């Protein structure tokens, strides 16, 4: 057998072609990022981590996620010293390197770089000549860095849904409501009415040897746009409660989903594509029954501005932390774009 016909030769040839193609395209082929969603790999010397600088940094990166049933930090920090940063650790999805003192090279700033060592990665570097400079940068810049990390985590989820979402269901929502939205592959329509759709996603997660259900739901509904006051939080929640009472019953007679007002919901103005929108976070409960969890909703207008369009998502996972599940809901809601619904057949 000649060398030209051996499998080894063909394998080497294929590898060379791939390398040449990548180089000709001007693109680097990076390894996939590592780490779990919500993790931040912090490169910071032990003495700083165990002292006041570490405590101050935790205050920002481990701030509680708003409006979850139990206190959960925004991110999970994995701390390593600079000498422990191996080639494998460099592939982590989110990295923050902190340098204080002479090794800061006379710099006082926070910088970041995308895809330094791995695909779809964020790497931040904070350099400060003194601890005083460090605290100043911390106050001014770390909240922005935390927001960027959360945004990147949301984008990673959205990329996953783009690659392996449920296109048939996305098309159904678009045709009915004029709403483009990314949906996971394991979603199903649970209930549908003229102006309402309930999409359910159910998974099983084990705790010990016991299986538990994880439920996420997406509601899409519409109603006439009669006044700008409909974008006020009170109006958004009142309409939501009314629609859910009618369409989302609980496990026993007389029970239904509604808003938990013991903890005041929070709203902020955002955009959905080029549309004005309001993003609302809060807790839901089941009236006359003991069930609850976090929810988020996005409220905007239809393509012709004649209707209010709302997409709302909730999580029910009583045995587990909910941070990453509600972040998945956030990724779905922030993918919402408004288009024209399909023409109704006469």
HELIX and SHEET records of a PDB file:
HELIX    1   1 UNK A    3  UNK A    5  5                                   3    
HELIX    2   2 UNK A    7  UNK A   25  1                                  19    
HELIX    3   3 UNK A   46  UNK A   49  1                                   4    
HELIX    4   4 UNK A   52  UNK A   61  1                                  10    
HELIX    5   5 UNK A   82  UNK A   84  5                                   3    
HELIX    6   6 UNK A   89  UNK A   91  5                                   3    
HELIX    7   7 UNK A  102  UNK A  104  5                                   3    
HELIX    8   8 UNK A  131  UNK A  137  1                                   7    
HELIX    9   9 UNK A  138  UNK A  142  3                                   5    
HELIX   10  10 UNK A  143  UNK A  164  1                                  22    
HELIX   11  11 UNK A  167  UNK A  177  1                                  11    
HELIX   12  12 UNK A  228  UNK A  231  5                                   4    
HELIX   13  13 UNK A  233  UNK A  247  1                                  15    
HELIX   14  14 UNK A  323  UNK A  333  1                                  11    
SHEET    1   A 2 UNK A  31  UNK A  32  0                                        
SHEET    2   A 2 UNK A 118  UNK A 119  1                                        
SHEET    1   B 5 UNK A  76  UNK A  80  0                                        
SHEET    2   B 5 UNK A  39  UNK A  43  1                                        
SHEET    3   B 5 UNK A  94  UNK A 100  1                                        
SHEET    4   B 5 UNK A 122  UNK A 128  1                                        
SHEET    5   B 5 UNK A 109  UNK A 114 -1                                        
SHEET    1   C 2 UNK A 179  UNK A 180  0                                        
SHEET    2   C 2 UNK A 337  UNK A 338 -1                                        
SHEET    1   D 7 UNK A 187  UNK A 193  0                                        
SHEET    2   D 7 UNK A 196  UNK A 207 -1                                        
SHEET    3   D 7 UNK A 210  UNK A 224 -1                                        
SHEET    4   D 7 UNK A 307  UNK A 316 -1                                        
SHEET    5   D 7 UNK A 292  UNK A 301 -1                                        
SHEET    6   D 7 UNK A 275  UNK A 287 -1                                        
SHEET    7   D 7 UNK A 256  UNK A 260 -1                                        
SHEET    1   E 7 UNK A 187  UNK A 193  0                                        
SHEET    2   E 7 UNK A 196  UNK A 207 -1                                        
SHEET    3   E 7 UNK A 210  UNK A 224 -1                                        
SHEET    4   E 7 UNK A 307  UNK A 316 -1                                        
SHEET    5   E 7 UNK A 292  UNK A 301 -1                                        
SHEET    6   E 7 UNK A 275  UNK A 287 -1                                        
SHEET    7   E 7 UNK A 266  UNK A 272 -1                                        
END                                                                             
